[in-house]
């Protein structure tokens, strides 16, 4: 059991995170702006989750039409 956990942790540590820093920065600016407008953490969280869902579907749509 311990060997499995150590192997899993080693594999996780080897994985590289491919982060798009420009997108990351834009999302944090948007989150800060939404929070300043709403003054509510939960409202901001809901809006940001909706934005992530919309972003996912737009990326899927773009990839589908780019491959054709």
C-alpha positions in Angstrom: 0.0 0.0 0.0 2.8 2.4 0.9 4.6 1.6 -2.4 1.4 2.5 -4.3 1.1 5.9 -2.5 4.8 6.7 -3.1 4.6 5.8 -6.8 1.5 7.9 -7.2 3.0 10.9 -5.5 6.2 10.5 -7.5 4.2 10.4 -10.8 2.2 13.5 -9.6 5.4 15.4 -8.8 6.9 14.6 -12.3 3.8 16.0 -14.2 4.3 19.4 -15.5 1.6 22.0 -15.1 0.8 23.7 -18.4 -0.6 27.0 -17.2 -1.5 29.8 -19.6 -0.3 32.7 -17.4 -2.1 35.4 -19.6 -5.4 33.6 -19.1 -4.7 33.1 -15.4 -4.0 36.9 -15.0 -7.2 37.9 -16.9 -9.3 35.6 -14.8 -7.9 37.1 -11.6 -8.6 40.6 -12.9 -12.1 39.6 -13.8 -12.7 38.0 -10.4 -11.4 41.1 -8.6 -13.7 43.3 -10.7 -16.7 41.1 -10.1 -16.0 41.1 -6.4 -15.7 44.8 -6.2 -19.0 45.2 -8.0 -21.0 42.6 -6.0 -19.2 42.8 -2.6 -20.3 39.2 -2.1 -18.0 36.2 -2.2 -20.7 33.7 -3.1 -22.1 35.8 -5.9 -18.6 36.2 -7.3 -18.0 32.5 -7.0 -21.2 31.7 -8.9 -20.5 34.1 -11.7 -16.9 32.8 -12.0 -18.1 29.2 -12.2 -20.5 30.2 -15.0 -17.7 32.0 -16.8 -15.6 28.8 -16.6 -18.4 26.7 -18.0 -18.9 29.2 -20.8 -15.2 29.2 -21.5 -15.1 25.4 -21.7 -17.9 25.3 -24.2 -16.4 28.1 -26.3 -13.1 26.2 -26.4 -14.8 23.0 -27.4 -16.8 24.8 -30.1 -13.7 26.4 -31.4 -11.7 23.2 -31.5 -14.5 21.3 -33.2 -14.7 23.9 -36.0 -11.0 24.3 -36.3 -10.5 20.6 -36.9 -13.0 20.6 -39.8 
